[in-house]
Structures are given as C-alpha cells and as structure tokens.
Amino acid sequence: MIAGYARAVLRIQDLTFAQLLLWIVFGAALAMWVFWHASKHGSRHATAWGIATFLLLWIGLVAYYGHYLMTRRRY
C-alpha cells in the first residue's frame, strides 16, 4: 500500500495469452490505421508513425495526432 490506498497495476506478467494476443492485434490495427492516415495525408514518415504507434501505443497515437493537427494544411 502506498499513501494509504492500494493500486491495481496491470503487468505484462499478469496477462493471459488471449489478453496479450488481443493487445497485440489491437496495437497492430491501430498502427495500420495511423500508417494509412499518414500516407493518405502525405507524411514523409508514415512508416515511422506506424511503428511508433505499435511500440508505444497511446503515446505514439497522441504524438501523431498532435503532429497532424499542428502540420495539416488549412485551406
């Protein structure tokens, strides 16, 4: 217990094979969507954005979305 309360922490050791497989499939699908979106909008580093999203999941997704919002063309 830390500071009077218990925290439930999900560790990779606690995942079942099915849960781990589900997270991998979810990460791959999200990475493919980011790659597709980046390619469609003319990013020169679409592959890097897809790999970053797969490896870092939410951090990569938020970083890509922030980058997209700051650099998109406004007509």
Secondary structure in CASP SS format (residue, H / E / C, confidence):
PFRMAT SS
TARGET T0000
AUTHOR 0000-0000-0000
METHOD secondary structure of the structure
MODEL  1
M C 1.00
I E 1.00
A C 1.00
G C 1.00
Y E 1.00
A C 1.00
R C 1.00
A C 1.00
V C 1.00
L C 1.00
R C 1.00
I H 1.00
Q H 1.00
D H 1.00
L C 1.00
T C 1.00
F H 1.00
A H 1.00
Q H 1.00
L H 1.00
L H 1.00
L H 1.00
W H 1.00
I H 1.00
V H 1.00
F H 1.00
G H 1.00
A H 1.00
A H 1.00
L H 1.00
A H 1.00
M H 1.00
W H 1.00
V H 1.00
F H 1.00
W H 1.00
H H 1.00
A H 1.00
S H 1.00
K H 1.00
H C 1.00
G C 1.00
S C 1.00
R C 1.00
H C 1.00
A H 1.00
T H 1.00
A H 1.00
W H 1.00
G H 1.00
I H 1.00
A H 1.00
T H 1.00
F H 1.00
L H 1.00
L H 1.00
L C 1.00
W H 1.00
I H 1.00
G H 1.00
L H 1.00
V H 1.00
A H 1.00
Y H 1.00
Y H 1.00
G H 1.00
H H 1.00
Y H 1.00
L H 1.00
M H 1.00
T H 1.00
R C 1.00
R C 1.00
R C 1.00
Y C 1.00
END
